Structure formats: structure tokens, C-alpha cells
């Protein structure tokens, strides 16, 4: 399965949440279609069939979403090579 880049997922989540917050489901046909398009894209990008599961899967793929994800950690000091003594 192709995996969407986390930046793409973050953008899709932001767009979905913004449209949902603005009430796109009960708004103009254009806003409804945009919400449907983003929902579909989220499902395709995450390999799910339900937008709620797609949102969960997308958030899980974002940096720092998992406890074992160390992508946000930085080394406090550079590694020092062991001397041959």
C-alpha cells in the first residue's frame, strides 16, 4: 500500500476539521462536495473505508503520535568515538 507523506496527512486533517467546524455538511453544495472529497482522500491515503478511522490512522502516522516515536528527540551531545586504549 502506498503511504501518504505525514505533511499531506496533516494538511488533509486540518482541511477536514476546518470544514467540519464550519458546518460544511449542512452548508452549500460546494462545501459539502469539498468535505466529501477530503474524506475520500483521507480514506484512500490511509487504506480505510470510514472517515473516522481514516482520521485515527492519519493522526497515528503523524510525528510524535506514538510513544515509541523518537522523531522529535534530538541528541543532547554528539556521540564520542571510543578510543582504542
N, C-alpha and C positions, 0 to 999 in steps of 0.2 A: 504494500500500500504506500502511496506517496504521502509524505508528511509535509504539511504546510509549515513555513517558517514561523517561529514564535511572533515576530513582528507583524506578520499578516494576521495571525490569530488574534493578537491584541487589538489590532485595528477593527477586525470584524466584531469582536466582543464590544468594543466601545460604540461602534455604529448601532449594533443591535440594542444595547442598553439605552442609548440616547433615543432611538426611535420608540422603544417600548415606554420609556419615561414620558415622552411627548404624546403617548396615546395613539400611535400610528395605526394600531389595529382598528380603531374607530374613527379614523381621520379620512383624508382624501384617498381616492383610489391609487394615486401615485405613491403616497406614503405607505399604503398597505402593500403595494407591489414591491417597494424597496425593502420593507421588512421581510416579506416572503423570500425575496432574492437573497438577502443576507442570511436568513435562516437556512435556506437551501445550501448556500455556500459553506456555512459553518458545518452542516451535516456532511457534506462531501469532504471537506478538509479534515474532518475528524473520524470519518468512517462510521458515522452513526446515522440513525434514521429519525431521531427526535431532537428538536432544538434544545430541550432542557439537558439531554445527555450530551449534545454537542457542546453546549456551554461548559459543562463539567469537564469534558475531555479537553477542551481548548484551554481552560484555566489550568488544568493539570500539566499541560505542556509548557506553560509559561515559566520563565526563570524564577526560581525561589518557591515554586509551588509545592515541591516535595521536600520532606525533612532531610533526605539524603542528598539533595541537590546542593552542590558546593559551588555553583557557578557565580555566586555573589561574594564568595570568600576570596580574600587576597592574602598572599603570603606576607607575614609581618616583617620577615627578613629574608634576604636571598639565601639560598642553600649554600653551605660552605663545603667545598670538596674535602674529603678526608685525606689527611697527609699520610704518606707511606712510611710511618715510623714504627 
